[in-house]
Amino acid sequence: MERFESELSTEHSVELIAARIDRRKAGVSASRRVRRSVMQSVQDNPTKEMDALMLGDALVGYGNNMSLNNMAIMENIMTMSIMEANDLVPGGKNTHAWYMEFIKCLQDLGCFISDDGYSRYTESSLQVDMDLVIKDIVKGIIDGVKASVPAASVLGTVVSTTIDGLKQDEGALNLFGTQAQSADGARLSVIPCEQLSNGILIASSSSIRQTGTSSNGGVLFVNWRASAREIFRGKSYVTFNPASYEHFRQLIEEYLGEHRREVLSNRFSRRKRA
């Protein structure tokens, strides 16, 4: 297997994250209030039962092999990166710039990023279902690395069960729809995560913006259809050594303890219900 590890030293990573946190602290108004959705779960920590979550317009699903500690680590890394991207590229319009800031923060945290392209999504049909777009993009990510990391193929299953679990939870589905859809389409990310036998954490990130009026006004992942000509996507394959996290655990968790509710919206079961 190829060595999918960041070349960034732990010391440099800690410096970069500390600088990001200092910048954000300096920019937070003393009068700012963090608003929390009424649908948001009171559970602020991952569990095996509630093994998928919504971070704003991003869906994160954990595989069966993820330990609770590593679920929390991956969640904090993704939360920090989403918060940074939201802060640096506000408004939700420039998805390309948002995606690049998201990826840059993951790299600063010590993640190895492979295949971080951003381009137009192509599909032969004129109308495609949004969940098929997501699954097709993730399949493309997996195909690019499965020769080196055969275990990466499990991410496709995590994506499918995460979307299926969301479809089964009407409250979570409706809440996600309000956060991911806008007047001119939708912007969303889907992030399946798994733990390899050697302890390394793997994930793929698919970030999509669908613009225009080609949807039929339906619900995302149920009956939302869009013109492929108006879909742009970013994709990446991410690996992270959780041992590196211990060097900045206190730094990031103290900060996220105050601010994670800015993006943490809800938890739900990833697995299909009987």
N, C-alpha and C positions, 0 to 999 in steps of 0.2 A: 504494500500500500504506500502511496506517496505520502510525504510528510505535510499534512495540512495544518500547519501551525503558524501563528503570527511571528514575523521577524522582529516585532516591536518588543523591546525589553520591558520587563515588569515595572522597573523604576520609571521609565519614560511613560508608560501607560498610566501609572498613578499620577504623574505630573500633569498629563493631558486632562485626565478626569477632574483633578482638583481645580485646574484652570477653568474648565467648563462650569463646575459648580459655583466657583467664585463669581464668574460672570453672571450666572443666573441669579444668584443671591443679590448682587448689586443692582439688578434690574427689576427686582420684585418690589412693587409699591407696598408700603406699610398698610395701606387701606384695602389691599386686594383681598377678596374673599374667594375661597375655593368652593365652587358649586358642585353638588353631587346629585346625579340623577336619582329620581325616586325608585327606579328599577334596579339600582346598583345593589349588588349583594353586600351584606355586612361582613362577609368573609374576606379578609384581606390577605389570606395565605392560601396557596394551592392545596388541594386534597386529591386523593385518588378518585373520589366520586365526582368532584367538580373539576375535571381535568382538561377543561378548555376555558378560555376567557376572552373577553372583548376589551381591547385597549383602544378606546375611541373607535375609529373605523378600521381597526386591525383585529383579525382573529388569530389567536394562538392556540394550538392544539398539541398536547403532549402524548408521546407514544407510551406503550405499556411498560417499557424498560426504565423510564425516567423515575429516579428516586425523588422523594418530596423535596429534599435539599437542592437537587439539581433543577427541579421544576422552578423552585424559588429563584435560583441563580439566573436561569435563562429568562424568567419573567422580569427580573430586575434589570438585566442587560437590555432587553427589548423595550422596557418601559423608559429607561433613561434615554435610549436612542430615539424613541418616538417623541418624547418630550423635547429633546434637543431640536429635532427636525421641525416640530410644531412651533418652537420658539424662533428659530432662525428663518423659517419660511412660513409665516402665518397666512391664514386665509383659505388654505386648501385648494388654491387654483393652480399653482405651478407644481404639478406632481413630479416633474423631472428634478427640479431643484430640491424638493422635499426629499425625494428618494436618495439623492446623492448625499444630503446632510445626514440622513438616517444611516447610510452605509459608512460614512466617515466616522460617526460616533462609535459604531460597532468596531471599526478598526482601532480607534483610540482605546477602546476597552480591551483590546488584545485578541479580537476575533480574527480568524483568517477568512478572507472573502475571496471566493472564486466565482468567475462568470457573473460580474456585476453590471452587465449591459442594460441598456434602456433603449427600447426601440418600438416600432409599430408592430402590433400583433397582426398576424396574417391568418386568415381562415378562408377556405374556399366557399363556404356557404355565406349567403347574404345576411342571415340572421342567426345568431348563436346565443345559447343560454349562458348566463354568467358563470355558473358553477362548472360548465364544460371548459370555459376559457381558463379558469383557475387551474383545473386539473390538467389541462393540456400544457400550460406553462410550467407547472411543477414537474410534469413528465419530462419536459425538455431539460430542466435543470438536472433531474436524476440521470437522464441518459448521458449527460455530459460528464458525470463523475462515477457512474456505477462500475466502470471497469477498474478503477482504483479503489473505490469504496463500495463493494457490493451491498453492504448493509444500508446504503442510502436509499435503496428501493423501498424501504419501509415508510419513507416519508409520504409516498403516494397514498398509502393506506390511511395514514394519520389525517391527511387532507380530506379524504373521502368521509371518514367517520366524524371529523370535526364539522363539516358542512351538514352531514346527515343529522348529527346531534342538534345543530342549530335549527334545522327544519322542524325537529320534534318539539322544540321549546318555543312556543308561540310568543311568549313575552320577550325572550331574548332576541328572537328573529325580528320582531317589530321594532325593538329598541335599536338593534344593529341597523335596520333599514333606515331609521330616522337619522342616524349618524353618518351613514355611508352614502346616502343619496342626497342629491341637491337638485336645484331647478334645471340644471343642464346635464344631468347624468349621475354618475357615481364615482367615488374614489374609495378604494379599499385595498387592504393588504391581508394576505393569508400566510401564516408562519407555522408550519408543522415542525416539531422538535422531537428528537429522540436521543437516546444515550447508547453509545457503542459499548461493546464488551470490555474495551480498554479504558472506559470511563470518559472518553472524549464526547462532548455534546455536539450534535449536528442539527442543522436546521436549514430550511430553504425559505426565502422570502420572495413573495410575488406581490408587486405593487402595481395596481391598475388604475387608470383613469379612463372612464368612458364618457365622452362628451356628446352633445347634440340632443336631439329629440327622438332618437330611434328606439327608446324603450317603450314598452306597452303600458307603463304605469303600474306594473306588478310589483311583487315582493322579491327582493334579491334572493337568489339561489332557489327560488320556487318557480316563478314565472316571469322573471326579468329577462328580456331579450334585447340585444343591442346589435347595431351594425358593426361588423368587424373593421370596417374602414375608419371607425372613430375610436378604436380602442388602442391605447398605448400602454406598454407594460415595462416594468423593471423586474429583473430576476437576479437572484444571487444564491450561492451555496455557502453556508456559514459553518465553521467549526470553532469550538472553544474548549480550552482545557480548564475545567473548574478549579484546579489547583491554583491557577493564576488569580482567581477571584478573591482568595483569602487575603491578598495583599492590599485590596482596596474595599473589602467588604464593609468595614465600619464607615468609611468615607461615603460610599454610595448609598448604604442603607439608612444612615442618619438623614441624608438629604431626601431620599425618596419617601421616607416616613412622613415627611411634611407635605410632599407634593404629588405622590403617586395617584391620588384620587382625581387629579386633573385629567387623567386618561383612563384609569381603571373604571370600567362601566358595569360589568356583570360577569358571572361565572356560570357555566352550564356543563352538563355531561357530554363528553366527546363521543362516547360509545352509543351505538344504536340502542334504542329501547325496544323491548319485546312487544 
